[in-house]
Amino acid sequence: MGKHYSNEFKQMIIDKYKSGKHGGYTHIAKMYNISDDTVYKWVKKDRIQGNQINDINHKRGRPKKENIDYKERYEILKKYQEFIKAQQKKK
């Protein structure tokens, strides 16, 4: 069974990597006598979770619409349809 590290320790390693001041995965792993694959996985997981938090209001790259007023949209659409019909009658 693998070793268990505290969340604080993991975050410290991730922060060291992100700072860029302590080298890459391999160098940081050697500093703390852990696997470079472990460091890589922690950083990757942090990046993915960070993206989920940062992109929580986005879906497929489009901003999430909050409080869409469908009644207002429907009224605008009805007025536009009436406008188009009036334009067609003029022709």
All heavy atoms as an XYZ file, in Angstrom:
781
protein
N       0.848     -1.185      0.000
C       0.000      0.000      0.000
C       0.889      1.241      0.000
O       1.914      1.287      0.664
C      -0.901     -0.030      1.235
C      -2.024      0.929      1.164
S      -3.303      0.375      2.313
C      -4.300      1.805      2.299
N       0.483      2.266     -0.756
C       1.295      3.471     -0.895
C       1.279      4.358      0.333
O       0.481      4.181      1.247
N       2.190      5.304      0.319
C       2.260      6.272      1.421
C       1.106      7.251      1.312
O       0.607      7.536      0.228
C       3.569      7.051      1.359
C       4.795      6.217      1.610
C       6.024      7.101      1.553
C       7.276      6.287      1.748
N       8.472      7.118      1.693
N       0.725      7.784      2.443
C      -0.316      8.811      2.465
C       0.317     10.118      2.916
O       1.030     10.162      3.917
C      -1.455      8.415      3.415
C      -2.233      7.241      2.925
N      -3.184      7.353      1.943
C      -2.186      5.935      3.258
C      -3.696      6.163      1.695
N      -3.101      5.279      2.480
N       0.058     11.152      2.162
C       0.610     12.473      2.471
C      -0.530     13.406      2.839
O      -1.629     13.307      2.294
C       1.369     13.028      1.261
C       2.546     12.170      0.855
C       2.435     11.225     -0.158
C       3.771     12.312      1.487
C       3.515     10.443     -0.533
C       4.865     11.531      1.126
C       4.728     10.600      0.112
O       5.797      9.836     -0.246
N      -0.258     14.340      3.719
C      -1.284     15.300      4.125
C      -1.589     16.239      2.965
O      -0.764     16.455      2.072
C      -0.813     16.106      5.337
O       0.207     17.015      4.947
N      -2.774     16.786      3.005
C      -3.166     17.759      1.975
C      -2.249     18.974      1.999
O      -1.951     19.547      0.951
C      -4.621     18.177      2.157
C      -5.581     17.060      1.807
O      -5.248     16.150      1.046
N      -6.772     17.113      2.368
N      -1.793     19.346      3.192
C      -0.893     20.496      3.323
C       0.433     20.218      2.612
O       0.975     21.087      1.927
C      -0.645     20.834      4.801
C      -1.859     21.368      5.535
C      -2.829     20.283      5.992
O      -2.486     19.076      5.956
O      -3.957     20.645      6.371
N       0.959     18.999      2.785
C       2.207     18.625      2.132
C       2.034     18.628      0.614
O       2.859     19.176     -0.120
C       2.661     17.239      2.611
C       3.940     16.773      1.963
C       5.161     17.312      2.342
C       3.915     15.809      0.969
C       6.337     16.892      1.740
C       5.088     15.374      0.368
C       6.303     15.926      0.755
N       0.936     18.028      0.147
C       0.665     17.989     -1.294
C       0.584     19.407     -1.860
O       1.160     19.708     -2.905
C      -0.638     17.251     -1.585
C      -0.575     15.769     -1.317
C      -1.937     15.147     -1.578
C      -1.966     13.680     -1.230
N      -3.290     13.080     -1.475
N      -0.126     20.277     -1.143
C      -0.280     21.652     -1.617
C       1.058     22.381     -1.643
O       1.323     23.162     -2.551
C      -1.293     22.414     -0.756
C      -1.711     23.744     -1.360
C      -2.373     23.578     -2.722
O      -3.324     22.813     -2.883
N      -1.883     24.293     -3.726
N       1.909     22.115     -0.661
C       3.230     22.733     -0.637
C       4.030     22.310     -1.874
O       4.666     23.145     -2.524
C       3.993     22.331      0.626
C       5.381     22.944      0.709
S       6.434     22.170      1.951
C       6.638     20.530      1.287
N       3.984     21.031     -2.207
C       4.694     20.522     -3.386
C       4.132     21.159     -4.656
O       4.881     21.614     -5.532
C       4.584     18.973     -3.459
C       5.225     18.315     -2.235
C       5.171     18.447     -4.757
C       6.711     18.528     -2.105
N       2.821     21.226     -4.758
C       2.172     21.833     -5.924
C       2.578     23.292     -6.054
O       2.914     23.770     -7.145
C       0.629     21.692     -5.812
C       0.230     20.222     -5.958
C      -0.078     22.557     -6.843
C      -1.195     19.917     -5.520
N       2.570     24.010     -4.935
C       2.948     25.432     -4.955
C       4.404     25.615     -5.374
O       4.731     26.542     -6.113
C       2.698     26.069     -3.586
C       1.213     26.165     -3.257
O       0.378     26.058     -4.177
O       0.898     26.341     -2.058
N       5.278     24.740     -4.898
C       6.691     24.816     -5.291
C       6.827     24.613     -6.793
O       7.575     25.324     -7.464
C       7.529     23.785     -4.534
C       7.808     24.174     -3.101
C       8.799     23.220     -2.457
C       9.085     23.617     -1.027
N       9.825     24.844     -0.886
N       6.101     23.639     -7.329
C       6.161     23.392     -8.765
C       5.629     24.601     -9.541
O       6.249     25.059    -10.494
C       5.366     22.133     -9.136
C       5.337     21.926    -10.630
C       6.428     21.377    -11.295
C       4.249     22.334    -11.391
C       6.431     21.218    -12.658
C       4.239     22.178    -12.761
C       5.337     21.624    -13.389
O       5.329     21.491    -14.753
N       4.482     25.107     -9.113
C       3.856     26.230     -9.816
C       4.719     27.492     -9.793
O       4.684     28.282    -10.726
C       2.491     26.552     -9.199
C       1.398     25.592     -9.565
C       0.120     26.044     -8.874
C      -1.102     25.350     -9.360
N      -2.309     25.843     -8.686
N       5.477     27.663     -8.729
C       6.301     28.871     -8.615
C       7.401     28.885     -9.669
O       7.883     29.946    -10.057
C       6.914     28.986     -7.220
O       7.996     28.074     -7.076
N       7.822     27.701    -10.108
C       8.881     27.604    -11.103
C      10.276     27.844    -10.546
O      11.259     27.815    -11.273
N      10.388     28.082     -9.262
C      11.673     28.405     -8.638
C      12.433     27.167     -8.174
O      13.577     27.263     -7.774
C      11.454     29.327     -7.426
C      10.851     30.657     -7.779
C      10.591     31.483     -6.533
C       9.895     32.783     -6.872
N       9.555     33.533     -5.666
N      11.783     26.015     -8.210
C      12.384     24.819     -7.627
C      12.617     23.717     -8.655
O      12.831     22.569     -8.288
C      11.497     24.302     -6.488
C      11.243     25.335     -5.441
N      12.153     25.624     -4.448
C      10.209     26.183     -5.260
C      11.666     26.593     -3.682
N      10.491     26.952     -4.154
N      12.548     24.027     -9.924
C      12.768     23.025    -10.958
C      11.493     22.291    -11.309
O      10.396     22.662    -10.888
N      11.657     21.223    -12.062
C      10.514     20.448    -12.527
C      10.120     19.351    -11.565
O      10.562     19.299    -10.411
N       9.283     18.449    -12.080
C       8.778     17.353    -11.260
C       9.910     16.552    -10.622
O       9.880     16.254     -9.432
C       7.939     16.388    -12.119
C       6.757     17.017    -12.804
C       6.702     17.140    -14.180
C       5.670     17.463    -12.060
C       5.602     17.699    -14.807
C       4.563     18.036    -12.678
C       4.538     18.150    -14.057
O       3.461     18.707    -14.658
N      10.889     16.194    -11.443
C      11.967     15.328    -10.978
C      12.779     15.979     -9.865
O      13.057     15.356     -8.840
C      12.883     14.944    -12.154
O      12.081     14.342    -13.174
C      13.962     13.975    -11.731
N      13.124     17.244    -10.052
C      13.933     17.938     -9.046
C      13.183     18.062     -7.720
O      13.737     17.797     -6.638
C      14.359     19.315     -9.564
C      15.281     20.030     -8.636
N      16.588     19.650     -8.467
C      15.075     21.082     -7.802
C      17.156     20.445     -7.575
N      16.249     21.327     -7.154
N      11.927     18.451     -7.794
C      11.118     18.596     -6.570
C      10.951     17.236     -5.899
O      11.044     17.112     -4.671
C       9.759     19.251     -6.885
C       9.978     20.705     -7.336
C       8.829     19.198     -5.676
C       8.750     21.387     -7.870
N      10.718     16.195     -6.688
C      10.545     14.850     -6.135
C      11.800     14.413     -5.391
O      11.710     13.856     -4.291
C      10.212     13.876     -7.259
N      12.971     14.691     -5.964
C      14.226     14.307     -5.306
C      14.431     15.087     -4.014
O      14.940     14.555     -3.034
C      15.405     14.535     -6.249
C      15.507     13.487     -7.325
C      16.694     13.734     -8.230
C      16.746     12.689     -9.343
N      17.835     12.933    -10.281
N      14.019     16.371     -4.011
C      14.165     17.193     -2.807
C      13.423     16.576     -1.615
O      13.863     16.683     -0.469
C      13.622     18.612     -3.054
C      14.491     19.489     -3.917
S      13.704     21.077     -4.377
C      13.181     21.764     -2.835
N      12.270     15.955     -1.892
C      11.420     15.440     -0.819
C      11.345     13.914     -0.796
O      10.514     13.344     -0.094
C      10.013     16.053     -0.933
C      10.044     17.523     -0.639
C      10.171     18.452     -1.670
C      10.000     17.991      0.665
C      10.241     19.810     -1.402
C      10.058     19.342      0.948
C      10.186     20.239     -0.093
O      10.251     21.579      0.181
N      12.198     13.278     -1.596
C      12.288     11.821     -1.630
C      10.934     11.165     -1.931
O      10.484     10.255     -1.224
C      12.869     11.277     -0.319
C      13.343      9.849     -0.468
O      13.711      9.418     -1.562
N      13.326      9.110      0.632
N      10.272     11.700     -2.957
C       9.024     11.099     -3.431
C       9.150     10.875     -4.934
O      10.052     11.411     -5.581
C       7.790     11.990     -3.110
C       7.953     13.400     -3.685
C       7.525     12.033     -1.624
C       6.759     14.302     -3.449
N       8.252     10.119     -5.478
C       8.273      9.796     -6.903
C       7.915     11.028     -7.739
O       7.003     11.778     -7.384
C       7.270      8.666     -7.150
O       6.801      8.673     -8.454
N       8.634     11.200     -8.863
C       8.291     12.325     -9.734
C       6.916     12.111    -10.359
O       6.199     13.060    -10.655
C       9.363     12.579    -10.793
C       9.650     11.383    -11.677
O       9.271     10.260    -11.321
O      10.264     11.590    -12.739
N       6.511     10.863    -10.520
C       5.177     10.563    -11.028
C       4.112     11.041    -10.037
O       3.058     11.539    -10.430
C       5.036      9.059    -11.275
C       3.741      8.709    -11.980
O       3.444      9.347    -13.017
O       3.017      7.814    -11.491
N       4.405     10.895     -8.749
C       3.480     11.363     -7.715
C       3.316     12.874     -7.796
O       2.193     13.394     -7.765
C       3.988     10.960     -6.314
O       4.056      9.539     -6.258
C       3.078     11.469     -5.222
N       4.429     13.586     -7.933
C       4.375     15.050     -8.057
C       3.562     15.422     -9.293
O       2.693     16.296     -9.245
C       5.789     15.667     -8.131
C       5.720     17.164     -8.373
C       6.572     15.364     -6.860
N       3.839     14.744    -10.407
C       3.119     15.007    -11.652
C       1.618     14.825    -11.456
O       0.817     15.671    -11.866
C       3.626     14.073    -12.756
C       2.802     14.138    -14.015
C       2.967     15.189    -14.914
C       1.856     13.167    -14.301
C       2.199     15.264    -16.065
C       1.088     13.233    -15.441
C       1.263     14.277    -16.322
O       0.493     14.354    -17.458
N       1.207     13.731    -10.809
C      -0.219     13.452    -10.594
C      -0.871     14.517     -9.718
O      -1.995     14.951     -9.987
C      -0.411     12.063     -9.982
C      -0.156     10.950    -10.966
C      -0.296      9.586    -10.308
C       0.038      8.473    -11.282
N      -0.022      7.146    -10.657
N      -0.168     14.940     -8.658
C      -0.725     15.976     -7.781
C      -0.928     17.279     -8.537
O      -1.955     17.937     -8.404
C       0.176     16.215     -6.579
C       0.248     15.076     -5.602
C      -0.578     13.983     -5.531
C       1.206     14.917     -4.561
N      -0.182     13.165     -4.504
C       0.905     13.703     -3.882
C       2.284     15.670     -4.122
C       1.644     13.247     -2.798
C       3.016     15.214     -3.040
C       2.700     14.023     -2.389
N       0.069     17.665     -9.322
C      -0.013     18.920    -10.076
C      -1.132     18.827    -11.117
O      -1.920     19.759    -11.282
C       1.349     19.256    -10.739
C       1.206     20.424    -11.700
C       2.394     19.558     -9.672
N      -1.200     17.691    -11.798
C      -2.238     17.509    -12.820
C      -3.624     17.572    -12.191
O      -4.524     18.241    -12.711
C      -2.039     16.168    -13.526
C      -3.026     15.927    -14.645
C      -2.741     14.616    -15.355
C      -3.767     14.371    -16.446
N      -3.566     13.081    -17.101
N      -3.802     16.885    -11.066
C      -5.097     16.888    -10.377
C      -5.460     18.304     -9.928
O      -6.598     18.738    -10.082
C      -5.068     15.944     -9.178
C      -6.396     15.810     -8.478
C      -6.341     14.791     -7.358
C      -7.670     14.684     -6.654
N      -7.622     13.733     -5.543
N      -4.484     19.030     -9.413
C      -4.714     20.410     -8.980
C      -5.123     21.280    -10.164
O      -6.028     22.093    -10.060
C      -3.454     20.978     -8.325
C      -3.639     22.414     -7.879
O      -4.352     22.618     -6.872
O      -3.079     23.313     -8.537
N      -4.462     21.083    -11.286
C      -4.765     21.865    -12.494
C      -6.185     21.583    -12.979
O      -6.930     22.499    -13.301
C      -3.752     21.548    -13.591
C      -3.853     22.442    -14.795
C      -2.756     22.165    -15.808
N      -1.454     22.468    -15.251
C      -0.388     21.675    -15.351
N      -0.456     20.536    -15.991
N       0.765     22.033    -14.821
N      -6.566     20.308    -12.981
C      -7.911     19.932    -13.433
C      -8.965     20.494    -12.487
O      -9.948     21.082    -12.921
C      -8.043     18.398    -13.545
C      -7.202     17.902    -14.728
C      -9.496     17.977    -13.709
C      -7.031     16.397    -14.769
N      -8.762     20.330    -11.192
C      -9.727     20.853    -10.219
C      -9.785     22.373    -10.285
O     -10.847     22.954    -10.169
C      -9.382     20.382     -8.812
C      -9.656     18.916     -8.611
C      -9.229     18.419     -7.242
O      -8.392     19.010     -6.579
N      -9.803     17.309     -6.821
N      -8.636     23.002    -10.482
C      -8.600     24.461    -10.611
C      -9.382     24.917    -11.820
O     -10.123     25.890    -11.757
N      -9.257     24.195    -12.928
C      -9.996     24.544    -14.139
C     -11.484     24.362    -13.942
O     -12.282     25.145    -14.436
C      -9.526     23.704    -15.330
C      -8.171     24.135    -15.835
O      -7.729     25.238    -15.559
N      -7.513     23.262    -16.564
N     -11.873     23.333    -13.219
C     -13.289     23.134    -12.964
C     -13.854     24.271    -12.135
O     -14.951     24.750    -12.388
C     -13.520     21.806    -12.242
C     -13.313     20.607    -13.133
C     -13.403     19.303    -12.371
O     -13.371     19.271    -11.144
N     -13.505     18.207    -13.099
N     -13.088     24.718    -11.168
C     -13.544     25.827    -10.333
C     -13.580     27.113    -11.156
O     -14.543     27.868    -11.112
C     -12.643     25.985     -9.092
C     -12.853     24.793     -8.154
C     -12.915     27.305     -8.370
C     -11.821     24.657     -7.060
N     -12.528     27.365    -11.941
C     -12.465     28.587    -12.732
C     -13.506     28.612    -13.837
O     -13.968     29.672    -14.230
C     -11.075     28.764    -13.348
C     -10.028     29.017    -12.298
O     -10.331     29.494    -11.207
N      -8.791     28.681    -12.613
N     -13.858     27.447    -14.354
C     -14.770     27.370    -15.486
C     -16.165     26.929    -15.078
O     -16.933     26.474    -15.901
C     -14.224     26.400    -16.540
C     -12.930     26.897    -17.146
O     -12.674     28.106    -17.057
O     -12.189     26.081    -17.700
N     -16.502     27.088    -13.817
C     -17.781     26.582    -13.337
C     -18.959     27.257    -14.050
O     -20.011     26.675    -14.185
C     -17.901     26.720    -11.804
C     -18.945     25.757    -11.272
C     -18.191     28.152    -11.384
C     -18.766     25.412     -9.829
N     -18.766     28.488    -14.542
C     -19.850     29.183    -15.231
C     -19.784     28.997    -16.742
O     -20.442     29.707    -17.476
C     -19.818     30.677    -14.903
C     -20.204     30.926    -13.464
O     -21.009     30.193    -12.906
N     -19.642     31.953    -12.866
N     -18.986     28.039    -17.199
C     -18.859     27.805    -18.635
C     -19.179     26.362    -18.965
O     -18.904     25.459    -18.190
C     -17.437     28.129    -19.106
C     -17.147     29.583    -19.032
N     -16.842     30.215    -17.855
C     -17.141     30.528    -19.990
C     -16.643     31.497    -18.094
N     -16.819     31.703    -19.371
N     -19.765     26.176    -20.116
C     -20.048     24.833    -20.594
C     -19.712     24.825    -22.067
O     -20.235     25.638    -22.831
C     -21.516     24.491    -20.378
C     -21.860     23.065    -20.717
C     -23.291     22.765    -20.347
C     -23.578     21.305    -20.615
N     -24.928     20.960    -20.211
N     -18.816     23.966    -22.453
C     -18.356     23.879    -23.835
C     -17.877     25.225    -24.354
O     -18.144     25.612    -25.490
C     -19.454     23.321    -24.735
C     -19.826     21.905    -24.399
C     -20.756     21.346    -25.401
N     -21.178     20.014    -24.980
C     -21.973     19.264    -25.664
N     -22.451     19.677    -26.807
N     -22.318     18.091    -25.225
N     -17.236     25.973    -23.490
C     -16.621     27.223    -23.907
C     -17.559     28.416    -23.977
O     -17.142     29.518    -24.253
N     -18.853     28.194    -23.740
C     -19.798     29.308    -23.779
C     -20.155     29.719    -22.359
O     -20.333     28.867    -21.496
C     -21.069     28.898    -24.513
C     -20.844     28.613    -25.979
C     -22.162     28.275    -26.629
N     -22.784     27.154    -25.949
C     -22.985     25.959    -26.495
N     -22.605     25.732    -27.713
N     -23.557     25.004    -25.815
N     -20.286     31.017    -22.126
C     -20.672     31.456    -20.785
C     -22.052     30.914    -20.413
O     -22.939     30.827    -21.254
C     -20.727     32.977    -20.897
C     -19.946     33.310    -22.108
C     -20.032     32.128    -23.017
N     -22.195     30.534    -19.173
C     -23.473     30.049    -18.681
C     -24.409     31.240    -18.514
O     -24.063     32.245    -17.916
C     -23.263     29.357    -17.339
C     -24.522     28.773    -16.752
C     -24.220     28.081    -15.437
C     -25.489     27.586    -14.799
N     -25.220     27.014    -13.486
N     -25.591     31.115    -19.061
C     -26.588     32.184    -18.945
C     -27.369     31.975    -17.654
O     -27.909     30.906    -17.421
C     -27.565     32.156    -20.122
C     -26.910     32.224    -21.469
C     -26.601     33.634    -21.833
C     -26.064     33.643    -23.260
N     -25.626     34.908    -23.680
N     -27.387     32.979    -16.847
C     -28.137     32.890    -15.608
C     -29.350     33.797    -15.692
O     -29.311     34.856    -16.305
C     -27.264     33.298    -14.423
C     -26.153     32.307    -14.164
C     -25.373     32.644    -12.920
O     -25.951     33.259    -12.010
O     -24.201     32.283    -12.881
N     -30.413     33.349    -15.087
C     -31.647     34.130    -15.023
C     -32.132     34.559    -16.406
O     -32.410     35.727    -16.653
C     -31.479     35.362    -14.132
C     -31.116     34.983    -12.712
O     -31.572     33.957    -12.221
N     -30.297     35.782    -12.074
N     -32.212     33.616    -17.321
C     -32.691     33.919    -18.661
C     -34.180     34.205    -18.571
O     -34.948     33.420    -18.017
C     -32.431     32.746    -19.618
C     -30.939     32.504    -19.742
C     -33.061     33.009    -20.980
C     -30.578     31.266    -20.531
N     -34.572     35.325    -19.106
C     -35.974     35.693    -19.095
C     -36.594     35.219    -20.410
O     -36.562     35.905    -21.425
C     -36.128     37.206    -18.934
C     -37.567     37.615    -18.731
O     -38.469     36.752    -18.866
O     -37.805     38.803    -18.441
N     -37.163     34.011    -20.376
C     -37.709     33.420    -21.596
C     -38.948     34.162    -22.079
O     -39.199     34.240    -23.277
C     -38.022     31.941    -21.367
C     -36.772     31.109    -21.273
C     -36.318     30.636    -20.054
C     -36.030     30.812    -22.412
C     -35.158     29.882    -19.965
C     -34.874     30.068    -22.334
C     -34.439     29.604    -21.106
O     -33.288     28.869    -21.028
N     -39.726     34.705    -21.158
C     -40.910     35.473    -21.566
C     -40.503     36.692    -22.379
O     -41.100     36.998    -23.406
C     -41.719     35.905    -20.335
C     -42.428     34.761    -19.650
C     -43.210     35.241    -18.443
C     -43.853     34.077    -17.728
N     -44.568     34.505    -16.530
N     -39.451     37.371    -21.921
C     -38.965     38.540    -22.646
C     -38.445     38.131    -24.021
O     -38.729     38.778    -25.025
C     -37.859     39.226    -21.852
C     -37.318     40.477    -22.519
C     -36.197     41.131    -21.732
O     -35.920     40.704    -20.597
O     -35.598     42.064    -22.284
N     -37.707     37.043    -24.065
C     -37.198     36.561    -25.352
C     -38.343     36.204    -26.299
O     -38.281     36.463    -27.490
C     -36.301     35.341    -25.154
C     -34.964     35.671    -24.589
C     -34.160     34.422    -24.439
N     -32.749     34.761    -24.437
C     -31.783     33.899    -24.646
N     -32.063     32.647    -24.886
N     -30.535     34.272    -24.620
N     -39.389     35.580    -25.760
C     -40.538     35.193    -26.564
C     -41.229     36.424    -27.146
O     -41.593     36.445    -28.321
C     -41.508     34.367    -25.714
C     -42.741     33.937    -26.448
C     -42.683     32.943    -27.416
C     -43.974     34.525    -26.175
C     -43.821     32.551    -28.100
C     -45.113     34.137    -26.849
C     -45.034     33.150    -27.816
O     -46.151     32.769    -28.498
N     -41.381     37.443    -26.321
C     -42.014     38.683    -26.796
C     -41.183     39.338    -27.900
O     -41.724     39.820    -28.894
C     -42.232     39.658    -25.634
C     -43.251     39.192    -24.618
C     -44.628     38.958    -25.225
O     -45.060     39.761    -26.075
O     -45.259     37.952    -24.860
N     -39.884     39.346    -27.740
C     -38.999     39.922    -28.761
C     -39.133     39.131    -30.056
O     -39.236     39.709    -31.144
C     -37.535     39.934    -28.269
C     -37.385     40.933    -27.119
C     -36.569     40.247    -29.412
C     -36.055     40.854    -26.392
N     -39.167     37.809    -29.933
C     -39.296     36.959    -31.116
C     -40.624     37.209    -31.825
O     -40.679     37.307    -33.060
C     -39.176     35.481    -30.721
C     -39.267     34.466    -31.841
C     -38.166     34.701    -32.881
C     -39.173     33.060    -31.296
N     -41.705     37.338    -31.048
C     -43.022     37.608    -31.654
C     -42.998     38.938    -32.408
O     -43.499     39.032    -33.535
C     -44.111     37.650    -30.575
C     -44.584     36.284    -30.180
C     -45.722     36.213    -29.177
C     -46.516     37.418    -28.894
N     -47.538     37.257    -27.872
N     -42.411     39.968    -31.802
C     -42.328     41.276    -32.466
C     -41.493     41.194    -33.732
O     -41.820     41.798    -34.746
C     -41.752     42.322    -31.509
C     -42.703     42.707    -30.402
C     -42.083     43.705    -29.463
C     -43.029     44.003    -28.310
N     -42.428     44.891    -27.316
N     -40.426     40.427    -33.690
C     -39.570     40.271    -34.862
C     -40.324     39.548    -35.977
O     -40.242     39.944    -37.142
C     -38.298     39.501    -34.482
C     -37.347     39.323    -35.639
C     -36.662     40.410    -36.172
C     -37.152     38.076    -36.213
C     -35.799     40.254    -37.240
C     -36.302     37.908    -37.281
C     -35.621     39.001    -37.798
O     -34.774     38.842    -38.859
N     -41.086     38.515    -35.615
C     -41.870     37.799    -36.620
C     -42.910     38.711    -37.257
O     -43.120     38.668    -38.474
C     -42.541     36.570    -35.999
C     -41.574     35.454    -35.682
C     -42.226     34.305    -34.929
O     -43.185     34.498    -34.183
N     -41.672     33.107    -35.111
N     -43.543     39.537    -36.438
C     -44.513     40.498    -36.973
C     -43.823     41.483    -37.912
O     -44.367     41.836    -38.969
C     -45.194     41.252    -35.826
C     -46.141     40.404    -35.010
C     -46.630     41.112    -33.749
O     -46.421     42.340    -33.622
O     -47.204     40.422    -32.890
N     -42.651     41.933    -37.546
C     -41.880     42.858    -38.374
C     -41.551     42.208    -39.730
O     -41.712     42.827    -40.785
C     -40.594     43.261    -37.645
C     -39.631     44.035    -38.492
C     -39.850     45.372    -38.773
C     -38.512     43.408    -39.018
C     -38.962     46.079    -39.562
C     -37.604     44.113    -39.797
C     -37.841     45.455    -40.079
N     -41.120     40.954    -39.697
C     -40.772     40.238    -40.936
C     -42.017     40.094    -41.821
O     -41.963     40.322    -43.034
C     -40.173     38.843    -40.619
C     -38.844     38.986    -39.882
C     -39.994     38.024    -41.885
C     -37.749     39.649    -40.677
N     -43.159     39.753    -41.235
C     -44.393     39.617    -42.011
C     -44.777     40.942    -42.643
O     -45.181     41.011    -43.808
C     -45.544     39.124    -41.115
C     -45.464     37.658    -40.785
C     -46.646     37.238    -39.934
C     -46.522     35.803    -39.483
N     -47.596     35.398    -38.597
N     -44.625     42.027    -41.893
C     -44.947     43.359    -42.425
C     -44.017     43.716    -43.578
O     -44.446     44.286    -44.577
C     -44.858     44.396    -41.325
N     -42.738     43.376    -43.455
C     -41.770     43.631    -44.525
C     -42.111     42.842    -45.766
O     -41.982     43.351    -46.888
C     -40.341     43.299    -44.051
C     -39.814     44.195    -42.963
C     -39.708     45.642    -43.401
O     -39.250     45.912    -44.504
N     -40.129     46.556    -42.555
N     -42.550     41.600    -45.600
C     -42.887     40.748    -46.740
C     -44.130     41.276    -47.452
O     -44.237     41.199    -48.670
C     -43.086     39.305    -46.294
C     -41.794     38.626    -45.900
C     -42.003     37.236    -45.333
O     -43.125     36.869    -44.959
N     -40.916     36.480    -45.208
N     -45.081     41.827    -46.702
C     -46.314     42.380    -47.304
C     -46.009     43.615    -48.127
O     -46.674     43.887    -49.124
C     -47.332     42.703    -46.228
C     -47.978     41.476    -45.629
C     -49.026     41.857    -44.598
C     -49.633     40.629    -43.967
N     -50.607     40.947    -42.939
N     -44.999     44.376    -47.721
C     -44.623     45.600    -48.447
C     -44.056     45.279    -49.819
O     -44.125     46.075    -50.726
C     -43.609     46.423    -47.655
C     -44.200     47.091    -46.445
C     -43.151     47.948    -45.749
C     -43.721     48.624    -44.524
N     -42.701     49.427    -43.841
N     -43.466     44.084    -49.971
C     -42.822     43.737    -51.234
C     -43.768     43.369    -52.297
O     -44.766     43.159    -52.499
C     -41.831     42.565    -51.024
C     -40.625     42.978    -50.222
C     -39.667     41.826    -50.108
C     -38.449     42.225    -49.308
N     -37.491     41.179    -49.181
